[in-house]
């Protein structure tokens, strides 16, 4: 297999290794915030998070509907701490309105993935579902091995990045 084929194989299953992602937001006052959220992903690689309306990152998503998310190998699974495998997506953000067909579909996906806890969260009025739509991505495998995610087909990689 070529280097790109190996990278693509690693990329296509990478998010399956995670139940949560790291999310970076910014407030209306340009104050950054890093947090995390459990997620589900649809077949088009749209990411959905189910978060409390009381959290800082939720308030930031309302104020500035853009985010960057990070999936990164656990430190304990990494041979070289300076070269952890990671995937980042820059995303636009949209609220999924409660009790719509899409909202019910996504809640059901969360329940299938995370179990009974979702039944409790479903009834809490402050919890929100946001759809994060990737517009740009980068997959880093190690030193000198970084790839752009094809913005027209999020299931594929394009350029091998150097430098």
DSSP file (Angstrom, degrees, kcal/mol; ACC not computed):
  #  RESIDUE AA STRUCTURE BP1 BP2  ACC     N-H-->O    O-->H-N    N-H-->O    O-->H-N    TCO  KAPPA ALPHA  PHI   PSI    X-CA   Y-CA   Z-CA
    1    1 A X              0   0    0      0, 0.0     2,-0.0     0, 0.0     0, 0.0   0.000 360.0 360.0 360.0 146.7    0.0    0.0    0.0
    2    2 A X     >  -     0   0    0      1,-0.1     4,-2.3     4,-0.0     5,-0.2  -0.270 360.0-105.0 -74.9 168.2    1.1    3.6   -0.7
    3    3 A X  H  > S+     0   0    0      1,-0.2     4,-2.3     2,-0.2     5,-0.2   0.899 123.2  49.5 -60.6 -41.8    1.7    6.1    2.1
    4    4 A X  H  > S+     0   0    0      2,-0.2     4,-2.8     1,-0.2    -1,-0.2   0.902 109.5  51.1 -66.1 -40.8   -1.6    7.8    1.2
    5    5 A X  H  > S+     0   0    0      2,-0.2     4,-2.2     1,-0.2    -2,-0.2   0.899 111.1  48.4 -63.5 -40.5   -3.5    4.5    1.2
    6    6 A X  H  X S+     0   0    0     -4,-2.3     4,-2.1     2,-0.2    -2,-0.2   0.918 113.0  48.0 -63.5 -44.0   -2.1    3.7    4.7
    7    7 A X  H  X S+     0   0    0     -4,-2.3     4,-2.7     1,-0.2    -2,-0.2   0.914 110.9  50.9 -63.0 -43.3   -3.0    7.2    5.9
    8    8 A X  H  X S+     0   0    0     -4,-2.8     4,-2.7     1,-0.2    -1,-0.2   0.903 108.8  51.0 -62.4 -42.2   -6.5    6.9    4.5
    9    9 A X  H  X S+     0   0    0     -4,-2.2     4,-0.9     1,-0.2    -1,-0.2   0.911 113.5  45.2 -62.0 -42.4   -7.1    3.5    6.1
   10   10 A X  H  < S+     0   0    0     -4,-2.1     4,-0.5     1,-0.2     3,-0.3   0.902 114.6  49.3 -66.8 -41.1   -6.0    5.0    9.5
   11   11 A X  H >X S+     0   0    0     -4,-2.7     3,-1.3     1,-0.2     4,-0.6   0.919 102.3  60.0 -64.6 -46.2   -8.1    8.1    9.0
   12   12 A X  H 3< S+     0   0    0     -4,-2.7    -1,-0.2     1,-0.3    -2,-0.2   0.777 116.5  31.4 -62.0 -27.9  -11.3    6.3    8.1
   13   13 A X  T >< S+     0   0    0     -4,-0.9     3,-0.6    -3,-0.3     4,-0.4   0.394  93.1  98.4-105.3   3.1  -11.6    4.4   11.3
   14   14 A X  G X4 S+     0   0    0     -3,-1.3     3,-1.8    -4,-0.5    -2,-0.1   0.912  80.5  49.2 -62.7 -47.6   -9.9    7.0   13.6
   15   15 A X  G >< S+     0   0    0     -4,-0.6     3,-1.6     1,-0.3    -1,-0.2   0.734  98.0  71.2 -67.6 -19.4  -13.0    8.7   15.1
   16   16 A X  G <  S+     0   0    0     -3,-0.6    -1,-0.3     1,-0.3    -2,-0.2   0.700  87.4  66.5 -66.0 -17.9  -14.4    5.2   15.9
   17   17 A X  G <  S+     0   0    0     -3,-1.8     2,-0.3    -4,-0.4    -1,-0.3   0.534  97.6  67.0 -78.1  -6.4  -11.7    5.0   18.6
   18   18 A X    <   -     0   0    0     -3,-1.6     3,-0.1    -4,-0.1    21,-0.0  -0.861  47.3-174.2-123.9 149.1  -13.4    7.8   20.6
   19   19 A X  S    S+     0   0    0     -2,-0.3    20,-1.8     1,-0.2     2,-0.3   0.528  83.3  29.7-106.9 -17.1  -16.6    8.5   22.5
   20   20 A X  E     -A   38   0A   0     18,-0.3     2,-0.3    29,-0.0    18,-0.3  -0.918  67.0-149.8-138.3 164.6  -15.8   12.1   23.1
   21   21 A X  E     -A   37   0A   0     16,-2.4    16,-2.0    -2,-0.3     2,-0.5  -0.885  23.6-112.6-130.0 161.7  -14.0   15.0   21.5
   22   22 A X  E     -AB  36  70A   0     48,-2.6    48,-2.5    -2,-0.3     2,-0.4  -0.843  35.5-159.9 -94.7 132.0  -12.1   18.0   22.6
   23   23 A X  E     -AB  35  69A   0     12,-2.2    12,-2.5    -2,-0.5     2,-0.5  -0.939   8.9-161.0-121.0 135.5  -13.9   21.2   21.6
   24   24 A X  E     +AB  34  68A   0     44,-2.7    44,-1.6    -2,-0.4     2,-0.3  -0.961  19.9 165.6-116.7 125.8  -12.5   24.7   21.3
   25   25 A X  E     -A   33   0A   0      8,-2.7     8,-2.3    -2,-0.5     2,-0.4  -0.796  23.4-142.6-130.2 172.6  -14.8   27.7   21.4
   26   26 A X  E     -A   32   0A   0     40,-0.4    38,-0.2    38,-0.3     6,-0.2  -0.998  17.5-127.5-139.4 142.7  -14.5   31.4   21.8
   27   27 A X    >   -     0   0    0      4,-2.0     3,-1.9    -2,-0.4    33,-0.1  -0.237  35.4 -99.2 -80.1 172.9  -16.8   33.8   23.5
   28   28 A X  T 3  S+     0   0    0      1,-0.3    -1,-0.1     2,-0.1    32,-0.0   0.757 128.4  55.0 -62.0 -23.9  -18.3   37.0   22.1
   29   29 A X  T 3  S-     0   0    0      2,-0.1    -1,-0.3     3,-0.0     3,-0.1   0.199 122.8-108.3 -93.2  14.4  -15.5   38.8   24.0
   30   30 A X    <   +     0   0    0     -3,-1.9     2,-0.6     1,-0.2    -2,-0.1   0.781  68.7 148.7  63.6  30.3  -12.9   36.6   22.3
   31   31 A X        -     0   0    0      2,-0.0    -4,-2.0     1,-0.0    -1,-0.2  -0.864  42.1-134.5 -94.1 120.2  -12.1   34.6   25.4
   32   32 A X  E     -A   26   0A   0     -2,-0.6     2,-0.3    -6,-0.2    -6,-0.2  -0.343  21.4-171.0 -75.0 155.5  -11.1   31.0   24.4
   33   33 A X  E     -A   25   0A   0     -8,-2.3    -8,-2.7    -2,-0.1     2,-0.4  -0.981   8.5-161.9-146.0 133.1  -12.4   27.9   26.1
   34   34 A X  E     +A   24   0A   0     -2,-0.3     2,-0.2   -10,-0.2   -10,-0.2  -0.951  29.3 138.2-113.6 137.6  -11.4   24.3   25.7
   35   35 A X  E     -A   23   0A   0    -12,-2.5   -12,-2.2    -2,-0.4     2,-0.3  -0.769  38.8-116.1-152.3-164.4  -13.7   21.5   26.9
   36   36 A X  E     -A   22   0A   0    -14,-0.3     2,-0.3    -2,-0.2   -14,-0.2  -0.961  19.6-174.5-143.6 163.2  -14.9   18.1   25.8
   37   37 A X  E     -A   21   0A   0    -16,-2.0   -16,-2.4    -2,-0.3    14,-0.1  -0.960  30.3-113.1-156.7 139.8  -18.2   16.5   24.8
   38   38 A X  E     -A   20   0A   0     -2,-0.3    12,-0.7   -18,-0.3     2,-0.3  -0.391  47.0-170.4 -62.8 154.7  -19.5   13.1   23.9
   39   39 A X  E     -C   49   0A   0    -20,-1.8     2,-0.3    10,-0.2    10,-0.2  -0.952  27.7-153.5-146.3 161.8  -20.5   12.9   20.3
   40   40 A X  E     -C   48   0A   0      8,-1.8     8,-3.1    -2,-0.3     2,-0.4  -0.941  18.9-150.8-128.6 157.3  -22.1   10.9   17.5
   41   41 A X  E     -C   47   0A   0     -2,-0.3     6,-0.2     6,-0.2     2,-0.1  -0.980   5.7-140.8-130.6 140.1  -21.3   11.2   13.9
   42   42 A X    >   -     0   0    0      4,-2.2     3,-2.0    -2,-0.4     6,-0.0  -0.350  39.3 -90.9 -91.8 179.8  -23.5   10.7   10.8
   43   43 A X  T 3  S+     0   0    0      1,-0.3    -1,-0.1     2,-0.1    -2,-0.0   0.685 127.1  54.7 -66.5 -18.1  -22.6    9.1    7.5
   44   44 A X  T 3  S-     0   0    0      2,-0.1    -1,-0.3   110,-0.0   110,-0.2   0.337 120.1-108.8 -95.1   6.6  -21.6   12.5    6.1
   45   45 A X    <   +     0   0    0     -3,-2.0    89,-0.4     1,-0.3     2,-0.3   0.666  66.4 152.0  70.9  20.8  -19.2   13.1    9.0
   46   46 A X        -     0   0    0     87,-0.1    -4,-2.2    85,-0.0     2,-0.4  -0.638  38.5-138.8 -71.9 141.4  -21.3   15.7   10.6
   47   47 A X  E     -CD  41 132A   0     85,-2.7    85,-3.9    -2,-0.3     2,-0.4  -0.863  14.7-161.7-108.6 136.7  -20.7   15.7   14.3
   48   48 A X  E     -CD  40 131A   0     -8,-3.1    -8,-1.8    -2,-0.4     2,-0.4  -0.972   4.4-170.3-120.7 133.1  -23.4   16.1   16.9
   49   49 A X  E     -CD  39 130A   0     81,-2.0    81,-2.3    -2,-0.4     2,-0.6  -0.940  13.2-151.5-120.6 146.6  -22.8   17.0   20.5
   50   50 A X  E     + D   0 129A   0    -12,-0.7     2,-0.3    -2,-0.4   -12,-0.2  -0.938  34.8 163.2-119.2 104.4  -25.4   16.9   23.3
   51   51 A X  E     - D   0 128A   0     77,-2.5    77,-3.3    -2,-0.6     2,-0.2  -0.854  41.0 -98.5-132.5 156.1  -24.5   19.5   25.9
   52   52 A X  E >   - D   0 127A   0     -2,-0.3     3,-1.2    75,-0.2     6,-0.3  -0.489  23.1-136.9 -72.1 138.6  -25.8   21.5   28.8
   53   53 A X  T 3  S+     0   0    0     73,-2.2    -1,-0.1     1,-0.2    74,-0.1   0.619 103.3  63.8 -68.2 -12.3  -27.0   25.0   28.1
   54   54 A X  T 3  S+     0   0    0     72,-0.1    -1,-0.2     4,-0.1     2,-0.1   0.606  81.9 101.3 -86.4 -13.2  -25.3   26.1   31.3
   55   55 A X  S <> S-     0   0    0     -3,-1.2     4,-2.0     1,-0.1     5,-0.2  -0.366  77.4-125.0 -77.1 152.9  -21.8   25.2   30.1
   56   56 A X  H  > S+     0   0    0      1,-0.2     4,-2.4     2,-0.2     5,-0.2   0.906 110.0  53.6 -60.7 -43.9  -19.3   27.8   28.8
   57   57 A X  H  > S+     0   0    0      1,-0.2     4,-2.1     2,-0.2    -1,-0.2   0.851 107.2  51.9 -66.2 -31.3  -18.8   26.0   25.5
   58   58 A X  H  > S+     0   0    0     -6,-0.3     4,-1.8     2,-0.2    -1,-0.2   0.942 110.1  47.8 -67.2 -46.1  -22.5   26.0   24.8
   59   59 A X  H  X S+     0   0    0     -4,-2.0     4,-1.9     1,-0.2    -2,-0.2   0.893 112.1  51.1 -59.9 -39.3  -22.8   29.7   25.5
   60   60 A X  H  X S+     0   0    0     -4,-2.4     4,-3.4     1,-0.2    -1,-0.2   0.882 104.9  55.8 -65.5 -38.4  -19.8   30.3   23.2
   61   61 A X  H  < S+     0   0    0     -4,-2.1    -1,-0.2     1,-0.2    -2,-0.2   0.861 108.8  48.1 -64.2 -34.6  -21.4   28.2   20.4
   62   62 A X  H  < S+     0   0    0     -4,-1.8     3,-0.3     1,-0.1    -1,-0.2   0.916 116.9  42.4 -66.7 -42.8  -24.5   30.5   20.6
   63   63 A X  H  < S+     0   0    0     -4,-1.9     2,-0.4     1,-0.3    -2,-0.2   0.896 133.0  17.3 -72.9 -41.7  -22.3   33.6   20.5
   64   64 A X  S  < S-     0   0    0     -4,-3.4     2,-2.7   -38,-0.2   -38,-0.3  -0.864  73.8-154.8-134.9  96.4  -19.8   32.5   17.9
   65   65 A X        +     0   0    0     -2,-0.4    28,-1.9    -3,-0.3     2,-0.3  -0.209  63.9  90.7 -78.2  54.4  -21.1   29.5   15.9
   66   66 A X  E     + E   0  92A   0     -2,-2.7   -40,-0.4    26,-0.2     2,-0.3  -0.980  48.3 169.8-139.6 150.7  -17.7   28.1   14.9
   67   67 A X  E     - E   0  91A   0     24,-2.0    24,-3.3    -2,-0.3     2,-0.4  -0.980  27.8-136.8-153.7 162.9  -15.6   25.6   16.6
   68   68 A X  E     -BE  24  90A   0    -44,-1.6   -44,-2.7    -2,-0.3     2,-0.3  -0.995  23.8-162.4-121.4 134.4  -12.5   23.5   16.2
   69   69 A X  E     -BE  23  89A   0     20,-2.6    20,-1.8    -2,-0.4     2,-0.4  -0.884   0.2-156.9-118.7 151.9  -12.7   19.9   17.5
   70   70 A X  E     -BE  22  88A   0    -48,-2.5   -48,-2.6    -2,-0.3     2,-0.5  -0.991  12.3-172.5-133.0 131.0   -9.8   17.5   18.2
   71   71 A X  E     + E   0  87A   0     16,-2.5    16,-2.7    -2,-0.4     2,-0.4  -0.992  24.4 173.5-113.6 127.1   -9.6   13.7   18.3
   72   72 A X  E     - E   0  86A   0     -2,-0.5    14,-0.2    14,-0.2     3,-0.1  -0.998  34.9-104.8-143.3 137.8   -6.2   12.6   19.7
   73   73 A X        -     0   0    0     12,-2.6     5,-0.1    -2,-0.4     2,-0.1  -0.236  48.1 -98.9 -55.3 144.0   -4.6    9.3   20.7
   74   74 A X    >   -     0   0    0      1,-0.1     3,-1.6     3,-0.1     4,-0.2  -0.388  26.7-124.1 -62.9 141.2   -4.3    8.7   24.4
   75   75 A X  G >  S+     0   0    0      1,-0.3     3,-1.6     2,-0.2    -1,-0.1   0.858 110.9  59.2 -56.4 -36.8   -0.9    9.5   25.8
   76   76 A X  G 3  S+     0   0    0      1,-0.3    -1,-0.3     3,-0.0    -2,-0.0   0.686 106.3  48.8 -69.2 -16.0   -0.6    6.0   27.2
   77   77 A X  G <  S+     0   0    0     -3,-1.6     2,-0.5     2,-0.0    -1,-0.3   0.298  93.7  98.6-101.7   7.9   -1.0    4.6   23.7
   78   78 A X    <   -     0   0    0     -3,-1.6     3,-0.2    -4,-0.2     6,-0.1  -0.829  52.0-165.8-106.8 130.7    1.6    6.8   22.1
   79   79 A X  S    S+     0   0    0     -2,-0.5     2,-0.5     1,-0.3    -1,-0.1   0.842  88.5  32.6 -77.2 -34.3    5.2    5.9   21.4
   80   80 A X    >   -     0   0    0      3,-0.2     3,-2.1     1,-0.1    -1,-0.3  -0.952  67.8-158.2-129.9 111.1    6.3    9.5   20.9
   81   81 A X  G >  S+     0   0    0     -2,-0.5     3,-0.6     1,-0.3    -1,-0.1   0.760  94.0  56.5 -61.4 -26.4    4.6   12.2   22.9
   82   82 A X  G 3  S+     0   0    0      1,-0.2    -1,-0.3    61,-0.0    60,-0.0   0.517 111.1  44.3 -81.9  -4.3    5.6   14.9   20.3
   83   83 A X  G <  S+     0   0    0     -3,-2.1    -1,-0.2    60,-0.1    -3,-0.2  -0.227  73.2 162.3-137.0  46.8    3.9   13.0   17.5
   84   84 A X    <   -     0   0    0     -3,-0.6     2,-0.2     1,-0.1    58,-0.1  -0.439  46.6-108.7 -67.6 139.1    0.5   11.8   18.8
   85   85 A X        +     0   0    0     -2,-0.1   -12,-2.6    56,-0.1     2,-0.3  -0.483  53.4 165.2 -65.3 137.1   -1.9   10.8   16.0
   86   86 A X  E     -EF  72 140A   0     54,-2.3    54,-3.1   -14,-0.2     2,-0.4  -0.997  31.3-154.2-157.1 155.0   -4.7   13.4   15.8
   87   87 A X  E     -EF  71 139A   0    -16,-2.7   -16,-2.5    -2,-0.3     2,-0.4  -0.999  14.1-171.6-132.3 128.1   -7.5   14.7   13.7
   88   88 A X  E     -EF  70 138A   0     50,-2.4    50,-2.1    -2,-0.4     2,-0.4  -0.946   2.2-170.2-119.9 144.7   -8.8   18.3   13.8
   89   89 A X  E     -EF  69 137A   0    -20,-1.8   -20,-2.6    -2,-0.4     2,-0.5  -1.000  15.7-147.4-129.0 133.0  -11.9   19.7   12.1
   90   90 A X  E     -EF  68 136A   0     46,-2.7    45,-3.3    -2,-0.4    46,-1.3  -0.877  35.8-172.5 -90.2 131.8  -12.8   23.4   11.8
   91   91 A X  E     -EF  67 134A   0    -24,-3.3   -24,-2.0    -2,-0.5     2,-0.3  -0.917  30.9-134.1-132.6 150.1  -16.6   23.4   11.9
   92   92 A X  E     -EF  66 133A   0     41,-2.1    41,-2.5    -2,-0.3     2,-0.4  -0.689  34.1-137.6 -89.2 158.3  -19.6   25.6   11.5
   93   93 A X  E     + F   0 132A   0    -28,-1.9     2,-0.4    -2,-0.3    39,-0.2  -0.952  23.7 174.9-127.2 137.0  -22.3   25.1   14.2
   94   94 A X  E     - F   0 131A   0     37,-2.0    37,-3.4    -2,-0.4     2,-0.3  -0.997  30.1-122.4-139.6 137.3  -26.0   24.9   14.1
   95   95 A X  E     - F   0 130A   0     -2,-0.4     2,-0.7    35,-0.2    35,-0.2  -0.572  21.0-137.5 -73.1 136.3  -28.5   24.2   16.8
   96   96 A X  E     - F   0 129A   0     33,-3.0    33,-0.6    -2,-0.3     2,-0.0  -0.885  27.6-122.2 -94.7 118.0  -30.8   21.2   16.2
   97   97 A X    >   -     0   0    0     -2,-0.7     3,-1.2     1,-0.1     6,-0.4  -0.336  30.8-103.0 -65.3 137.5  -34.3   22.3   17.3
   98   98 A X  T 3  S+     0   0    0      1,-0.2    -1,-0.1     5,-0.1     3,-0.1  -0.214  97.4  12.6 -60.1 146.8  -35.9   20.1   20.0
   99   99 A X  T 3  S+     0   0    0      1,-0.2    -1,-0.2     2,-0.1     2,-0.2   0.626  92.1 129.7  62.3  17.9  -38.5   17.5   19.1
  100  100 A X  S <> S-     0   0    0     -3,-1.2     4,-2.5     1,-0.1     5,-0.2  -0.480  76.2-102.9 -87.6 170.8  -37.9   17.7   15.4
  101  101 A X  H  > S+     0   0    0      1,-0.2     4,-2.2     2,-0.2     5,-0.1   0.919 124.4  47.6 -59.6 -43.9  -37.3   14.6   13.3
  102  102 A X  H  > S+     0   0    0      2,-0.2     4,-2.6     1,-0.2     5,-0.2   0.922 110.3  51.9 -64.5 -43.5  -33.6   15.3   13.2
  103  103 A X  H  > S+     0   0    0     -6,-0.4     4,-2.9     1,-0.2     5,-0.2   0.932 111.4  46.9 -58.1 -47.5  -33.4   15.9   17.0
  104  104 A X  H  X S+     0   0    0     -4,-2.5     4,-2.2     1,-0.2    -1,-0.2   0.894 112.0  50.9 -62.4 -40.3  -35.2   12.6   17.7
  105  105 A X  H  X S+     0   0    0     -4,-2.2     4,-1.7    -5,-0.2    -2,-0.2   0.919 113.4  44.6 -62.6 -44.1  -33.0   10.7   15.2
  106  106 A X  H  X S+     0   0    0     -4,-2.6     4,-2.5     2,-0.2    -2,-0.2   0.909 111.5  51.9 -70.9 -42.0  -29.8   12.2   16.9
  107  107 A X  H  X S+     0   0    0     -4,-2.9     4,-2.7     1,-0.2    -1,-0.2   0.915 109.2  51.6 -59.1 -41.6  -31.1   11.5   20.4
  108  108 A X  H  X S+     0   0    0     -4,-2.2     4,-2.4    -5,-0.2    -1,-0.2   0.876 108.5  51.3 -63.1 -36.8  -31.8    7.9   19.4
  109  109 A X  H  X S+     0   0    0     -4,-1.7     4,-1.8     2,-0.2    -2,-0.2   0.907 110.5  48.7 -65.1 -41.7  -28.2    7.7   18.1
  110  110 A X  H  X S+     0   0    0     -4,-2.5     4,-3.3     2,-0.2     5,-0.4   0.915 111.5  49.7 -62.7 -42.2  -26.9    9.0   21.4
  111  111 A X  H  X S+     0   0    0     -4,-2.7     4,-2.1     1,-0.2    -2,-0.2   0.900 109.7  50.8 -65.5 -40.1  -29.0    6.5   23.3
  112  112 A X  H  < S+     0   0    0     -4,-2.4    -1,-0.2     1,-0.2    -2,-0.2   0.863 119.6  37.2 -63.0 -35.1  -27.8    3.6   21.2
  113  113 A X  H  < S+     0   0    0     -4,-1.8    -2,-0.2    -5,-0.2    -1,-0.2   0.857 130.9  24.9 -85.7 -37.5  -24.2    4.7   21.8
  114  114 A X  H >< S-     0   0    0     -4,-3.3     3,-0.6     1,-0.2    -3,-0.2   0.473  92.3-151.0-115.3  -4.3  -24.3    5.8   25.4
  115  115 A X  T ><  -     0   0    0     -4,-2.1     3,-1.7    -5,-0.4     4,-0.4  -0.336  58.0  -1.5  79.8-150.2  -27.3    4.0   27.0
  116  116 A X  T >> S+     0   0    0      1,-0.3     4,-1.1     2,-0.2     3,-1.1   0.726 114.0  74.4 -58.8 -29.6  -29.6    4.9   29.8
  117  117 A X  H <> S+     0   0    0     -3,-0.6     4,-2.2     1,-0.3     3,-0.3   0.846  91.1  59.2 -54.3 -34.0  -27.9    8.2   30.7
  118  118 A X  H <> S+     0   0    0     -3,-1.7     4,-2.7     1,-0.2    -1,-0.3   0.840  96.0  61.0 -67.4 -32.5  -29.5    9.7   27.5
  119  119 A X  H <> S+     0   0    0     -3,-1.1     4,-0.7    -4,-0.4    -1,-0.2   0.894 108.4  44.6 -59.7 -38.8  -33.0    8.9   28.8
  120  120 A X  H >< S+     0   0    0     -4,-1.1     3,-0.8    -3,-0.3     4,-0.4   0.936 114.9  46.7 -68.4 -47.6  -32.3   11.2   31.8
  121  121 A X  H >< S+     0   0    0     -4,-2.2     3,-1.5     1,-0.2     6,-0.3   0.832 100.8  68.1 -65.1 -32.3  -30.7   14.0   29.6
  122  122 A X  H 3< S+     0   0    0     -4,-2.7    -1,-0.2     1,-0.3    -2,-0.2   0.825 101.9  46.5 -57.0 -33.4  -33.6   13.8   27.1
  123  123 A X  T << S+     0   0    0     -3,-0.8     2,-0.7    -4,-0.7    -1,-0.3   0.517  88.2  98.3 -90.0  -5.5  -36.0   15.2   29.7
  124  124 A X    X   -     0   0    0     -3,-1.5     3,-1.5    -4,-0.4    -4,-0.0  -0.746  63.4-153.6 -86.4 118.2  -33.7   18.0   30.9
  125  125 A X  T 3  S+     0   0    0     -2,-0.7    -1,-0.1     1,-0.3    -4,-0.0   0.693  87.9  62.7 -68.2 -18.0  -34.7   21.2   29.1
  126  126 A X  T 3  S+     0   0    0      2,-0.0   -73,-2.2   -74,-0.0     2,-0.3   0.605  80.8 100.1 -84.3  -8.3  -31.3   22.9   29.3
  127  127 A X  E <   -D   52   0A   0     -3,-1.5     2,-0.3    -6,-0.3   -75,-0.2  -0.601  54.3-170.3 -82.5 138.7  -29.6   20.2   27.2
  128  128 A X  E     -D   51   0A   0    -77,-3.3   -77,-2.5    -2,-0.3     2,-0.5  -0.892  19.0-139.9-126.3 151.0  -29.0   21.1   23.5
  129  129 A X  E     -DF  50  96A   0    -33,-0.6   -33,-3.0    -2,-0.3     2,-0.4  -0.967  20.6-168.8-110.9 127.9  -27.9   19.3   20.4
  130  130 A X  E     -DF  49  95A   0    -81,-2.3   -81,-2.0    -2,-0.5     2,-0.6  -0.932  15.2-141.4-114.1 140.5  -25.5   21.1   18.1
  131  131 A X  E     -DF  48  94A   0    -37,-3.4   -37,-2.0    -2,-0.4     2,-0.6  -0.897  13.9-160.8 -98.1 122.2  -24.6   20.0   14.6
  132  132 A X  E     -DF  47  93A   0    -85,-3.9   -85,-2.7    -2,-0.6     2,-0.7  -0.923   4.4-162.3-105.3 116.1  -20.9   20.6   13.9
  133  133 A X  E     - F   0  92A   0    -41,-2.5   -41,-2.1    -2,-0.6   -87,-0.1  -0.870  16.7-132.7-103.5 110.9  -20.3   20.6   10.1
  134  134 A X  E     + F   0  91A   0     -2,-0.7   -43,-0.3   -89,-0.4     3,-0.1  -0.379  31.1 168.8 -63.9 134.7  -16.6   20.2    9.2
  135  135 A X  E    S+     0   0A   0    -45,-3.3     2,-0.3     1,-0.4   -44,-0.2   0.509  70.9  16.2-117.4 -15.3  -15.4   22.6    6.6
  136  136 A X  E     + F   0  90A   0    -46,-1.3   -46,-2.7    14,-0.1    -1,-0.4  -0.976  68.4 178.8-156.8 143.0  -11.7   21.9    6.9
  137  137 A X  E     -GF 149  89A   0     12,-0.5    12,-2.3    -2,-0.3     2,-0.4  -0.987  14.5-161.8-149.5 159.8   -9.7   19.1    8.5
  138  138 A X  E     -GF 148  88A   0    -50,-2.1   -50,-2.4    -2,-0.3     2,-0.5  -0.989   5.8-161.1-143.2 132.0   -6.2   17.8    9.1
  139  139 A X  E     -GF 147  87A   0      8,-2.8     8,-2.6    -2,-0.4     2,-0.5  -0.966   9.4-167.5-116.0 120.1   -5.1   14.3   10.0
  140  140 A X  E     +GF 146  86A   0    -54,-3.1   -54,-2.3    -2,-0.5     6,-0.2  -0.931  15.0 173.8-111.9 125.4   -1.6   13.9   11.5
  141  141 A X  E     -     0   0A   0      4,-3.3     2,-0.3    -2,-0.5     5,-0.2   0.758  62.5 -59.1 -97.9 -32.5   -0.1   10.5   11.9
  142  142 A X  E >  S-G  145   0A   0      3,-1.1     3,-2.1   -58,-0.1    -1,-0.4  -0.966  89.8 -12.2 175.5-166.1    3.4   11.5   13.1
  143  143 A X  T 3  S-     0   0    0     -2,-0.3   -60,-0.1     1,-0.3     3,-0.0  -0.338 131.6  -2.1 -56.5 127.5    6.5   13.5   12.2
  144  144 A X  T 3  S+     0   0    0      1,-0.1     2,-0.3    -2,-0.1    -1,-0.3   0.655 110.4 104.1  66.7  16.4    6.3   14.6    8.6
  145  145 A X  E <   +G  142   0A   0     -3,-2.1    -4,-3.3    15,-0.0    -3,-1.1  -0.684  39.4 134.4-134.5  80.4    3.0   12.7    8.0
  146  146 A X  E     -GH 140 161A   0     15,-0.9    15,-3.7    -2,-0.3     2,-0.3  -0.969  28.2-168.9-129.6 144.3    0.1   15.1    7.9
  147  147 A X  E     -GH 139 160A   0     -8,-2.6    -8,-2.8    -2,-0.4     2,-0.3  -0.968  20.9-124.3-134.5 145.6   -2.8   15.2    5.4
  148  148 A X  E     -G  138   0A   0     11,-2.1    10,-2.9    -2,-0.3     2,-0.4  -0.689  28.6-124.1 -82.4 142.1   -5.6   17.5    4.6
  149  149 A X  E     -GH 137 157A   0    -12,-2.3   -12,-0.5    -2,-0.3     2,-0.5  -0.749  32.9-109.1 -82.5 133.6   -9.1   16.2    4.7
  150  150 A X    >   -     0   0    0      6,-2.4     3,-1.1    -2,-0.4     6,-0.3  -0.507  24.6-154.6 -65.0 114.4  -10.8   16.7    1.4
  151  151 A X  T 3  S+     0   0    0     -2,-0.5     3,-0.3     1,-0.3    -1,-0.2   0.716  94.4  51.5 -67.3 -18.0  -13.4   19.4    2.1
  152  152 A X  T 3  S+     0   0    0      1,-0.3    -1,-0.3     2,-0.0     2,-0.2   0.599 125.8  23.0 -91.2 -12.9  -15.6   18.1   -0.8
  153  153 A X    X   -     0   0    0     -3,-1.1     3,-2.4     3,-0.2    -3,-0.4  -0.682  67.8-167.9-152.7  90.5  -15.5   14.5    0.5
  154  154 A X  T 3  S+     0   0    0      1,-0.3    -3,-0.1    -3,-0.3  -110,-0.0   0.548  83.4  69.8 -64.5  -6.0  -14.8   14.2    4.2
  155  155 A X  T 3  S+     0   0    0     -6,-0.1    -1,-0.3    -5,-0.1     2,-0.3   0.451  98.3  57.9 -86.8  -1.0  -14.2   10.5    3.9
  156  156 A X  S <  S-     0   0    0     -3,-2.4    -6,-2.4    -6,-0.3     2,-0.3  -0.853  71.9-132.4-129.3 163.2  -11.0   11.1    1.9
  157  157 A X  E     -H  149   0A   0     -2,-0.3    -8,-0.2    -8,-0.3     3,-0.1  -0.819  19.8-179.4-109.4 152.7   -7.6   12.7    2.3
  158  158 A X  E     +     0   0A   0    -10,-2.9    -1,-0.1     1,-0.3    -9,-0.1   0.410  52.1  29.8-115.5-104.9   -6.0   15.0   -0.2
  159  159 A X  E     -     0   0A   0      1,-0.1   -11,-2.1   -12,-0.1     2,-0.6  -0.292  63.0-133.5 -69.9 137.9   -2.6   16.7    0.1
  160  160 A X  E     -H  147   0A   0    -13,-0.2     2,-0.3    -3,-0.1   -13,-0.3  -0.818  31.9-142.7 -81.9 122.7    0.3   15.3    2.1
  161  161 A X  E     -H  146   0A   0    -15,-3.7   -15,-0.9    -2,-0.6     2,-0.3  -0.671  18.2-169.2 -93.2 142.6    1.5   18.3    4.1
  162  162 A X              0   0    0     -2,-0.3   -17,-0.0     1,-0.1   -15,-0.0  -0.856 360.0 360.0-124.2 162.4    5.1   18.9    4.7
  163  163 A X              0   0    0     -2,-0.3    -1,-0.1   -19,-0.0    -2,-0.0   0.434 360.0 360.0 103.1 360.0    7.0   21.3    7.0
